[in-house]
């Protein structure tokens, strides 16, 4: 497992300025792939960045 190259603050900024998971992933310079979608979704939940549940 590789060490992440972004901080929680980088992540929060990427989420704040994005309209999709793919945009968040791209802004963090990650590959747009299934496992990275899972990571983004999990981290959004962990940092309580979602305002409503679908």
Protein Blocks (a to p, Z undefined) as FASTA:
>chain_A
ZZdfbdfklmmmmmmmpcbfklmmmmnopacdfklmmmmmmmmmmnopafbdZZ
